[in-house]
Amino acid sequence: MAKNNIINVSLFGEEIGRIGQNEEEVNTSFQFNPEFLNSNKYLNLFPKTGIIKRVPQVQVFKNFNNKTFKGLPPQFADSLPDMFGSLIFKTWLDSKKEKSISILEQLAYVANRGMGALEYKPSKEIPSNAAIDLNEIIEVLQEVLDLKRSAQQKIINTQALINIFKIGTSAGGARPKILISEHKENGNLIPGDLNYSNEYSHYLVKLGINEEEAYSREVLEYCYYLMAKKVGIEIMDSKLIENKHFATLRFDRQNGSKNHILTATGMTGWDFRSSENSSYEQLFKLCSFLKIPHVQKEELFKRMIFNVIFRNTDDHLKNHSFIYNEEKDKWRLSPAYDLTFALNPLLDFRKANRALSVNNKRNGIRLQDVLAIADKFTIKNPKGIIKEVQSMIEVLKILMKEYDFSKKVTSNVFEKLNPLL
């Protein structure tokens, strides 16, 4: 007999449905809670992209058994830890002598700690610890990374791993990061996995843990943040902690509430690891499908220009998200995030393919390519936007000097920039 598992999904304090898993047939299912359907609330909660339908019947999903979705509908796969978070998760499970767990058990560990507002019950209990010691966290993270690079078996302090797991596995991406909450009045730091009180500012922190590197990726990302803010790109307020850790306010935790967030991948099922559908044209079409105001399409155009000029080649579909407004039952473009020089400035190369294509090109993007996008999606004054963004090249020179980047790193970064005018 097939083994079936069930987990409940909640949003804004209401159970919206249940996810099932049939491990023998290797598929998952979702069924809306009838009471939620009858309430007619949040009709656009999952946009009509042909994946999750707003119907009372059980919906079975067989087409998402890959590394990105792990068998889940993309809307729920968005809740899973990504890359570095998965590494911490695996190390923590290894410390518990657990070889593997089901995908629904992974959601149970995410519970109510995940990015966005979706919550999963029953949850797996994780011991709580209110202490935040960045030095201890960095030490353990370094051990985890060393263990990954080494063939040797090593035992890492379980309690320390629990602390990292609690506040680090919900954040996506490949770099070491944690979630913290900082009290607005006294500055005390607590784990940011559960707290979303308005008494705190809630940060995602990318940790600079390797001081032997020739340059700091976290400080360079801060320079990019300053440029983006100066040029008028919508981006959350950010800061450096101890002049080496990049901390950015979370847009999924604002005003004492959780915001429902979906990435472009989670909303559509477009696999960010695949070149199919990985284009700015598809993002603009998605904005049109969601009936997002035209001014936000112009904002997306500005982000595209910024990424092209400043060689943020890792601008994949999970690095573009949308925020749901439950009162208006509408979606909007989220603030920008992960804007940085994505290449290694210490390596020489001729070409570097972009995650998202522009006018069917992944490298060698020229003015005519971005203008073709502007014409297709009726962007006003595209050359003015390009000129404004390109003026930030001089700002970057000043910032990299101010933050003591070496002449070699600075020179290599500027050699790799892609001016359009």
Secondary structure, 3 states (H helix, E strand, C coil): CCCEEEEEEEECCEEEEEEEEECCCCEEEEEECHHHHHHCCCCCCCCCCCCCCCCCCCEEECCCCCCCCCCCCHHHHCCCCCCHHHHHHHHHHHHCCCCCCCHHHHHHHHCCCCCCCCEEECCCCCCCCCCCCHHHHHHHHHHHHHHHHCCCCCCCCHHHHHHHHHHHCCCCCCCCEEEEEEECCCCCEEECCCCCCCCEEEEEEECCCCCCCCCCHHHHHHHHHHHHHHCCCCECCEEEECCCEEEEECCCEECCEECCEEEHHHHHCCCCCCCCCCEHHHHHHHHHHCCCCHHHHHHHHHHHHHHHHCCCCCCCHHHCEEEEECCCCEEEECCECCCCCCCCCCCCCCCCCCCCEECCECCCCCHHHHHHHHHHCCCCCHHHHHHHHHCHHHHHHHHHHHCCCCHHHHHHHHHHCCCCC
